[in-house]
Structure formats: C-alpha cells, structure tokens
C-alpha cells in the first residue's frame, strides 16, 4: 500500500500514513511505517529528501523510484497460495488491478477463488461433524460468506475479462 500510494505522488510520512489509513480503514503505526520506509529506501525503491519548514525541523518526503515501481508491480502480480486467504493482501491487489495485465488479474482472482473454495469445503466438513449446534451455525455462516465472496470473485473475473478484450 505504501508503494502504491507513493506511485501517485511524493508524500511525507504523516501524509502517507493518513492516505493509507483512509484507503484501507486500517490504522498504520509509526512503528511499522518508518521501518518499512527505511527498508524501501535501503533497497532503492524509494528516495527520502528533507523539505525545509519554517520554524520547524525539516520533514522527509518520500518518492517512489523506477526500482520501486517495478517492485510494486512484481509484488502485486505475485500472489502466492499461502497468502490467498489473507484478506488485506488480496484487497490490496484488487485495489491496484489497474497496474496489472488482464492475465495477472485473472491469476490473482483464480488463486483467491481456489483458496476460498478449499476453506469453504473444510469448514463445511467441520460443521457436518459438529455435535454443538451453535458451533455448526457459526461454521455454516462463515461458509455462506465464503460462497458470497466466490460470487463476487466471478463478477470481478467478468470485469477483468471485459477490460482485457477492449
């Protein structure tokens, strides 16, 4: 998310944190933001320059580099099976589908769909074997939500196919 946001425009840390929080709904602490930015700077994916402020210490502005743009694209296109059930990882990729080719979008959707289908089947088996009816109700509800997500994935797949054929 940090690289994606910096790909739009250079930002200082506080602005970057607020932008990511506004687009994800998740709070980003300085303890995770600044070490991550430091790693990106060390990797050559981001530059950091000091911007002077009147009567205040300079603040650092971060800007993505060509290396960072390549890294961002590679990170978005690579969606390993072990991350496929991680909702923030998946949604970050969908939110950046404009940076991926149609085939890469479909690969991300297919990976998520396989993971969701397997998880739904696993939970259905657990629910069927459950002696406690309330636990079975909970497992059934989670399975229902996964089924709904698979329908949404089918819609996304259709949209990705339409865009690919334009």
N, C-alpha and C positions, 0 to 999 in steps of 0.2 A: 504494500500500500504506500509506503514511503517513496519508493522509486516511481510508482505510478503518479503520485501527486506531484513530485518534482519534475516529471516529464512534461507537465503542463506549464510550470513556471518556477523560477527560483523562489525559495522561501526561507525565512529564518525559523529556528527551531520551534518557537511558540506557535507561529502561524501554521507550521507543518503539523504539529500535534493537534491543533484545533481543526484543521482541514480533515485529517484522517478521522478524528472523532466524529465530525459532522457527517462524513460519508459512510461510516461503519456503525455508528452508535456505540462504539466501544471506547472506554477510557484508555488512553495511552499514557503511561507514566514516563516521567523524565528518565527514570532508571532503566527503561527499556529503549526509549527514543535515542538518547545521546550515545550510548554504546553502539547501537546499530548504525547510527550515522557515522561514527568513528570507524567502524569496520568497512562501511561503504567508501569512506574517504581513503582508508588504507588500501583498499582494493582498486582504487582509481575509478570507481563507479560514480563518485560524487566529488565535487570540489567544495571547499569551505573558504569563504573570504570574509574578512572583517569589514563591517559597514559602520562608519562613524555615526554617533548620535550626539546631539547637543546635550551637554551636562550629564551624560550617562556613559557607561563603558560601551565600547563597540559591541555590536551584536553580530553573530555569524550568520551569513546567508549561504544556503546550500543550493547547489545547482547540479543537475544530472549531466554526466558526460556521455560521449558516444559509447564508451565501455558500459556505462550504466544502462543505457537504452538497450544494448544487446543483452545484458544480464537480465533486465526486466522481461524482455521478450522470451528469453530462454526459461526463466522461472515460471512465467505464465503458461507456456506451452507444455512444460514438463509437469504432469500431474500423476505422480506415482500412486499405485494401488493403496499403499499404506496411508496415504493422505486423503483418500477418496471419501471417507466418512467424516472428515473434518469440515464442518460447515463453513467456517470463516475462510479456509483455504479455497474451497470450491467457489464461494460467492465472490472472493477477490478475483478469481479468474473470470467468472461471468461478467463482473463489473468492468473488466478490461478486454472483453471479446473484440472490441474494435482494433486491438493491437495484434490479433491473431488471424491466421488464414481460416477459411471455412473448414478445411480438413483438421486443423488444430482445434478449432472449436468443437467439432464433432467428436474428436478423440477425448477431449475433456468431458463432454457430456456422456459419452459411452462409458468412460471409466467410473464416473459418478453413478450412472444407472446400474452398472454391474454390482457396485458396492451396495447400493440401496436395495437392490433385489435380493442379494445374498443376506443382508441384515434382516430384511422383512421375513425371509424364509426361516432364518434362525430364530427370530422372535416368535413366529407362528408355531414352530415346533416346541419352544419353551412354553407357550401359552397352552398348547394342547396337553402338555404333560403336567400342568399346574394343578395342584389339589386346592389351592386357595383361590376362590372365585374372584376376589378383588385383584389379586395379582394378575390373573388371566385377563381381567378387564383392562388393566393398565397396559399389559403387553399387547393386547388387541388394539388399543387406541394408538400406541406408538406404531404398530404395523399399519393402521389406517392412514396415519400421517405420511408414512413412507410410500404408501400406494399413491397418495395425492401428489407427493413430490415426483414420483415417476411420471405422472400425467403432465406435470409442469415441465419435466425434462423433455418429454415428447414435443411439447409446444416450442420449447427452446430449439430443439433439433429441427423442427419445421422452419422456424425463423432463420436459423443458420443456413439451411438448405436454400431458402429463397434468396438470401443475400449472396450466397455462393454462385447462384445461377444468374445474377444480374450482370 
